[in-house]
Amino acid sequence: MGPGVILTLLFIVTPFVLSIFLSFTNQRLVPNLNIPTEFIGFRNYERVLGRPDFWNAFGNTGLFVALIVPIQGAIALGVAMLINSKLPMRNLFRGVFFIPTVMTMVVVSVIWAVLFRIDGFFNQFLDLLSFGMLGPVDWLTNEMTAMGSLILLSAWQGFPFQMVIYLAGLQAINPELYEAAKVEGSTSWQTFRHVTFPSLRNTHVFIVIATTILGFKLFTQVNLLTQGGPQGVTETVVQLIYQNGFQQGKVGFASALSVVFFLTVLLISIAQRYFLTNEETK
Amino acid sequence: MANVRLTNLNKNYGSVEVLKNIDLEIKSGEFCVFVGPSGCGKSTLLRSIAGLEDVTSGDVHIGDDRVNDMRPKDRGISMVFQSYALFPHKTVYENIAYGLRIAKVPKKELEEKVAEAARALKLEPLLQRKPANLSGGQRQRVAIGRSIVRNPRVFLFDEPLSNLDAALRVTMRTEIGQLHSRLDATMIYVTHDQVEAMTLADKIVVLRDGIIEQVGTPVDLYERPDNTFVAQFIGSPKMNLFTSEDLTEKGKKCLPDADTLLGMRPEHMRVSDMKNGLVALTPTHSENLGEYFLAYFESATGEEVIAKLYEKSVPDADGKVYLETIKSRLHRFNKETGLRVA
């Protein structure tokens, strides 16, 4: 066995198998002598699927993914096209635009918490735009704006990763295609629609699947900024796993949550791959 | 159909002069080939006509229009690219129809035009395929189809056959030639392959380092090259050039003075003897190609000389091989300037 196999077994397969095993038990984080760990069959799964807060968190996460994938993808593609054009100092911009992804989410969350404050940037901006008619809004504690605010900050932090992949995709497009389009009389929009966008098909597939998986893992910013509130509108599945597993110590139950969640994400990814790549071979 | 006129055209990339004072007239309906070694500016010249490159100074006229400031689509040109530049996600039909759709040509007219092009190029059974499922030759035909449906005034081809294998290149070359006679259109064709240039062109433009070395018919260029560059660029193997030191007494008589080079094409040389030979050469090796021999020699000044011979050459008693050619096949060039002498 090569070292790769050993490491994979040790750090990926074992924890995963262990979590499947734990999901069938009432294992606690801190062992309680009065409640011995025992096999409890599918009871954790019955509880997971029967709890409204799971379905709420599941819905919120789904909503987040459904919005973050197109928004972040569009920002990434737009910026990638910008820094792929013959701008002066484009190498500098390529570096600058990558900064958010290098920063840890904790730092990003702190910065954006300041921007979202009652006297923060967004409220001052809103005030300026509406001549004092609107706001201030408490972005992170208002049910209407909390999820949107999280999406905005997540897209800002995450887009450079997709941007770099799009940039690579853009650079792989045969420049003669653009010249052919130009000779045929395409406008910029038509060139984008008929050359750039479809030529990035494989890149799109990767971006959609990767962003979906990353999106489902939404946790840090929720935990730091809203803790799932207000009224559970930003509660996510991973946040729920964290609360149950680490704050309440119910490792068995949290494991069952993880397994359900893993299977869901896996199914969605397979479905995306199937539908998106099948389209290509038609 | 239109003529193309280039007047005092210059193109610089920064301080690098890619095209220098190009003056050229391509007549309406003419098949004009730009040929030259890589980096000579032939593609840049074509792209300047297409409008894909801006010129630094000078004028480009297509028909009566000065097109310098026109966008490519308004110039009435169409272009076939080296990589074919087919849109990979569109079917053959959609690729051919692309420009017409952009120009909002009525549906019925569009369908007729695409059908006509497909028929002419034998693409009818392939219309619903994607480029990935086509052979190189078929892709090339689709690219040509896309360019003919728009009825351009001038067709531009940028090394269109260089991605094809040798056999297919010959076939496609013939097809392009036939297309030209059928459409009777003005065509400008860039290649580094002199066989393509010789077989297709009404007019060949030989370029080197951004300068036109000679413009003429293929026969002109072959029979009366203006200078040693053209003499050696057109024809394969290239023309042999001899200084007076390489020549026999008889050979020296063919030269007006010692500052002149004597040129002989390999295919015009034949074995002679000590008395009648024009050059005395030391044989090195020879390649038997069945039909003929490519005989390699070394001249007195140490230059490699190639002759295309139909019999195996046998050295004379002094170990030399004597070659001659008929007078009308001799070329003379000034040693300093390289220019043709009379």
Interface residues (C-beta under 8 A of the other chain):
Chain A: N174 E176 L177 E179 A180 K182 V183 E184 G185 S186 Q190 H194 V195 P198 S199 R201
Chain B: A50 G51 L52 R71 P72 K73 I77 S78 M79 F81 Q82 S83 A85 L86 F87 P88 H89 K90 Y98 G99 I102 A103 R146 R150
